[in-house]
């Protein structure tokens, strides 16, 4: 079994009634097998996908983030975040055959540092108790591991544009504090986050978090 241990220290300050700023440093450490990702070989219509997993020492990450929150209107909030953190990327030698690279991929993983930009606009509709949010997450390059995976509660793992809806369900509270809500997530709507690696006998595609639709009913205690 694997366990991800997250440590974080942050300080914040309210600048005005409608603006706040936060600075945080973080470190993630994996105990056990590391992050998983998918690698596909072959053409688009005939691929040979394989699920690979990083080693424990290849999943450690560290970095910092600066977050600015601003209340735009009574029901509308905007957030901008800049982060700088470490991540792992694949770095194969030139002209290596694809099958040899896949068999020895973990030997060609190296650590890099990435700039991470995130913007979010969320609207809270009090009449219907609906929350709608759009998030744009961007970084240069295609790291295998997520950058600052605990930056928000939305569990975003890759760059791209995502859309979220949370609707409170008028059911009795659970044990006096929990409330029910329906959720709909359209994650990575434009299917970003692919790393195409050219080898001597064809291309390899590394896929960490493809486009996805999630929905369900949640019980929240916050």
Rosetta blueprint (number, residue, H / E / L):
1 X L
2 X L
3 X E
4 X E
5 X E
6 X E
7 X E
8 X E
9 X E
10 X E
11 X E
12 X E
13 X E
14 X E
15 X E
16 X E
17 X L
18 X L
19 X E
20 X E
21 X E
22 X E
23 X E
24 X E
25 X E
26 X E
27 X E
28 X E
29 X E
30 X E
31 X E
32 X L
33 X L
34 X L
35 X L
36 X E
37 X E
38 X E
39 X E
40 X E
41 X E
42 X E
43 X L
44 X L
45 X L
46 X L
47 X E
48 X L
49 X L
50 X E
51 X E
52 X E
53 X E
54 X L
55 X L
56 X H
57 X H
58 X H
59 X L
60 X L
61 X E
62 X E
63 X E
64 X E
65 X E
66 X E
67 X E
68 X E
69 X E
70 X E
71 X E
72 X L
73 X L
74 X L
75 X L
76 X E
77 X E
78 X E
79 X E
80 X E
81 X E
82 X E
83 X E
84 X E
85 X E
86 X E
87 X E
88 X E
89 X E
90 X E
91 X L
92 X L
93 X L
94 X L
95 X L
96 X L
97 X L
98 X H
99 X H
100 X H
101 X H
102 X H
103 X H
104 X L
105 X H
106 X H
107 X H
108 X H
109 X E
110 X E
111 X E
112 X E
113 X E
114 X E
115 X E
116 X E
117 X E
118 X E
119 X E
120 X E
121 X E
122 X E
123 X E
124 X E
125 X E
126 X L
127 X L
128 X L
129 X L
130 X E
131 X E
132 X E
133 X E
134 X E
135 X E
136 X E
137 X E
138 X E
139 X E
140 X L
141 X L
142 X L
143 X L
144 X L
145 X L
146 X L
147 X L
148 X L
149 X L
150 X L
151 X L
152 X L
153 X L
154 X L
155 X L
156 X L
157 X L
158 X L
159 X L
160 X E
161 X E
162 X E
163 X E
164 X E
165 X E
166 X E
167 X E
168 X E
169 X L
170 X L
171 X L
172 X L
173 X L
174 X E
175 X L
176 X L
177 X L
178 X E
179 X E
180 X E
181 X E
182 X E
183 X E
184 X E
185 X E
186 X E
187 X E
188 X L
189 X L
190 X L
191 X L
192 X L
193 X L
194 X E
195 X E
196 X E
197 X E
198 X E
199 X E
200 X L
201 X L
202 X E
203 X E
204 X E
205 X E
206 X E
207 X E
208 X L
209 X L
210 X L
211 X L
212 X E
213 X E
214 X E
215 X E
216 X E
217 X E
218 X E
219 X E
220 X E
221 X L
222 X L
